[in-house]
Amino acid sequence: MNKNIKLQLKIAICSSGFLSMFVIMVIFSLVSFVLSCISELGNDITSVTSAEANFFLNGAYNSVSVKIFSIIMPFAACAAFSDSYVADYNDNRLSIILARSGEKKYYFSKMITVFLCGSIVIFLPQILNFLLCCIAFPINSTNEYGWDLWQSHLYDTDYLVGSTTFLFKRLYISSPYLYFILYMVISSSTAGVMAIISYQLSFFIRNRVFTISFMFILLNLAGMLPYLQSFNIEYYIYGCYVGGDTPIYFIITSAIYIVIALIPTPFALKRLKNCL
């Protein structure tokens, strides 16, 4: 199994989908950092905002980046490697691979790789921008950058912690930088699950365009429909909530995503057996 995963990872890293999405996301991260630098250019050190404020997914500071990132994230995660089964099938090499490795090893090694690729193209651009901001800007700053929920010093601690639209509030108050890292892990893991969902669908609809665009279309449509908004994991760092305004709702919503990603497994394996 380990050999199959290593092989799939090598294929994924060299694939055009992964490389193109990785480059695009890194460029987006770097451009956001440069824009933050330009906005601070010429400011006195006492008026330069902190690294956390300049982080490109700090929704209170740069909501444009948040919106762009949230829109393209499902597409980037799925385009990284979710269509690899369809590529194997269309290139007439699937039966040869299955004869050598077996359908289960092929299927699960591919699934793990799809998850990792979807997570990587979302996590690395975030951590890159985050580290660059920590290098270029002060960790702590005397300059506050607006009146919003992020600024714990403007609110009574009990009020902030009691807010119903701000998950992981205590972590933010004690360490905002750890708070951002937590959100990076959440967003990248969610991206990996999205990639798996698209990968599973590719066994039933062998179309590469459908595979890489399904989650992008579904989630962005859901974001525009009030009734469906509550079913969407809010994967961008918005300072408010992730999949709901309570931890229980977040856990339930995340569990639903995982279940949806795993339900097609026996049916997908059955289709693979028919390819032998």
Secondary structure, DSSP 8 states (H G I E B T S, - for coil): -HHHHHHHHHHHHHSHHHHHHHHHHHHHHHHHHHHHHHHHTT--GGG---HHHHSTT-TTT-HHHHHHHHHHHHHHHHHHHTTHHHHHHHTT-HHHHHHHH-HHHHHHHHHHHHHHHHHHHHHHHHHHHHHHHHHHS-SS-S----SSTT-GGGS-HHHHHH-TT-TTHHHHHH-HHHHHHHHHHHHHHHHHHHHHHHHHHTTTS--HHHHHHHHHHHHHHHHHSHHHHTTS---S--SS-SSSSSHHHHHHHHHHHHHHHHTTHHHHHHHHHTT-
